[in-house]
Amino acid sequence: MPHPDLTRAAEEAKAMAASWSECDGPGGAVVIFDAAGPQSSAAGGHAVPEHRIPFSPDTPSRWASISKQFCAAAVLLAGFDLDAPLGELVPGLPETVGAVPLGRALDMTGGIPDVMETLWLLGQRFTAGLDEEELLRFVQRLPGTAGPPGREMTYSNTGWRLAGAAFAARGERYGDALRRLLLEPLGFGGIAFPADEGVLIPGLATPCWHDGTAWRRGRYGLHFSPSGGLAGSGMDLARWGSALLAGRGAASGLLEALSGPRRFADGSPSSYGLGLACVTLGGTALVGHGGSLPGIKTHILIAPALGCGVALVANREDLDPLAAAMRVMAAITGEALPEPASLPSGLYAEEVGEAWAELDGTTLCFMGATEPLFGAGDGVRTRPAYLQAALRLGAGGAVEGRIGGAQRRLLPVRADTALDPRLVGTWRERGFGAELEVTANGVVRLPGSAPADTSPLRPLPGGRALADRHHGPWRQRPLLALDQDGTLRLMSHRSRVLRFHRT
């Protein structure tokens, strides 16, 4: 096991922060910590670019999905049974959603569709202001799940929202329970759980994304659930990592509990635990999690055997936070960063089914979820967290392997594949009333789009086609697929439950 070099890591963090300052735009902070607490920090760029307020290690920022590990910790400390079906914890859920065990809702193997992604497919933009009760009522109307619990990992924030609802069903709001069980016992007064975007947090960093010409303010209107609602500074995040490493007070045993192995229904291990995912750097095992909101990128990465870690918060969309954290970890450990790798570029799809992928150099896009690729023996792999994949080139040019725990075989799609005429027409989703229209010249007007706002379709074999649309810094590539019963499914990696009927 290498000896940690925190001095070399501090130099790497300073170089990273200096590059943000040189850009004269938004920035971030990097804090290196061990079990005793924060050991060094670096910051650069602006927390509020329009006022040129510098980013510092004490600048509060949204943490996005790093919040999940705090929710999982509160769930464990509150004594919830991870095997309990959600329907026993939250009233009014659809039968299939209610049958998912709490633990599978939190380790992403429950097949529960992501609320934001489903709303977006239905035409609701994520900048719209929707409160907690409205979103819970939406979850109570979901038409089902993507499949039986434990079959596949599909990243979804909805299970964490329902964990918050489970606290409320017990008579205590999640934010109050989090403070009582975890934040106050650990002395983390600087960590806040603001309910929505409109809550004022003094000194909060401005989320920023670049439209190709200028920096713009990032927005997210939906109520911040336990999946992504926390805010704090880089120093606060480092103190949390330190408490996990040391097992101090209320954090005793939490690092092992949150990162411990979870398994798919077939018994194979998943890299994703309860708000912490496992990854390796050379021979060093790491655990951590990132976060992303429009204009916000965060990550915490911990090396338990070395007793140290790195916390990163930034208000710039163009940052890959895991890659940045891995750079600092490489400096700590002396391990080499993984080498990028590729398979033949092109569009691929299952012969029959919902799965498709696009390979472009060293990048994999699977059903709209995009991850970089790295070498792995005779194939490639992703950095497991949001999308765990190990792939190789098979017979006939197929790409095959496990993606999210499910075995897939994806075949090359011919460039001259024609649009299936059965897709043409106007289609309506009966539960929520959304409509889409496919024209004979190969374009689609997706739900919520203006009459002139259409997307060209990329045909796939077997009555399927890919659409493409953007909103702010985010891109969505929904699949339209005819089912055997004559309905049209509209789906993405995070949501596969919407069915449309021809009008």
Steps between C-alpha positions, in 0.01 A plus 500: 500500500653837399575760766272804452680811375274786611762761405503389136120492505489859629714611206266327257201671663672840474570447132137408439375807686747723314358382167153615610638841597674535165165449324362806687161333538331267748721277709507270797684369803697183574560384858726209597417331828588208724341352811616798707329757275579726202875514431530738203281686255510696178242712324477702180259681273189687608215385721283782361652592162273799438634665816849345473472351849780242531431135574650385830509170691229650726265599214168317534376319192231252409629144547249328272518118518767492771191558717402134449756364746363731769147374433615137515678572828183655645295200382738261678519709816120525511475121497311452174489142370669495158299192406168672568289562185456869423124455510522424873692823559329750266121492445338523159775356280425301184517125561823434310680799654369411846636146465861621463703449821641818650858374459452442127345844464819646646755282320338581163395143418127552562413603144312805629488769230677825577249780565684775315577283197140379479367855525741607226380219274146623563601852398558664841829690513719462807505877557129491591424562865334187644470454874537190716131413512452541126792270428382236750158501333677450167688199641167358621380506137800328345388214273755251630867411513760403241498136610529272801711631790863395486521438126696811403644821638331802344592828668192657657445769761142394570582237762676765704201731472285216634745448787429861596127428476550201731635733769196726452269199534661439839414855602836676452618698200816363344700820550418503872592132534829555318596782734396304810664170407815611319581867446457629854675206672797547267502880539431566131314829535625622163317230303151608394201324344324777307164379372514667161695732273330806646640454853772759563837367616752774584799494266369208288702440183320582176456192277647564154498330160649616171281524189798523264509878516457604863442368849137466604331440834393140561149439626313206653143571604391168651484456877837379630436157647738300725661380176666835434387773735798570726720808482832567669860598435796295387626514858168368629516212254857419603400498869226251412752277322730525799219398738425198279866395502536541875159355582440788737181514703190460286723405205622183672487211255334709229783482244476122491120501506465752216765348273446133586421257218151488354393224263276452202225239510731246333755541782758695302647805676409858421758776528234736639426484870279734704606841373864397452645316200817291481775567247868409479810697411772250421513284810325752725133455584302824512143585596315817415220677321453802279226750444367695205244776461489752213821693562609302808755216521614331822682189616635332811749216467640301792781244526404309818822296517711817474283699739464804275284652228413801289190720489419717199224755435476715187250729332599423140317250280804418286682316780518119525507484882596132527789547258616801702475311829685203346785733398544603862474138614764399246729759656426363848560136408759526222274270294461563127164626377309244290569514127213601269386222268250454221295257294402566137298821476142483386140445601399163648171346612363173631340286232178519698456717807554841649879518526710708263842661523719738308878470512698808408873466554554440870140584600199274550144633485259230619134594468600863554736444798853600400824375657870494397658163421822348634698189421412169666685195366352414161221758533400828653328613820346809648579655837213346696259728678228629271550232232693180573607335173758245381492445123692324225476456126321178407418301189354691208619833636261482795577680826417273792537481875330615819356849526346593832521135599291380201649294218471680166589422138485806277526473121627767260221709349525550125519863392232441234242365747160643401235635731233242574175646354305358793651776716337775296198661663380680810534320831357575844602390850173439683614540861640853469354612165831564323512478120771446241488499122722315252495614137575300188809709428664371818454769762321495834332766708558380854265574791513858617665626183372795302344413160817611319734332750576158353782248520635293211470129568784250463332175394589171667383158382183343633268800530735717701649848458709745701406865561730774625431820691678746729392713792762730642822301550326161497428269208226237480494219242168318545425174321169444326422128474193314377387223732328176404168629633508794259595764757795733461750515784693821568800436720848591613753333728334643811135464399343209306133498601316738264270346236322694230190391303429599141228766479 
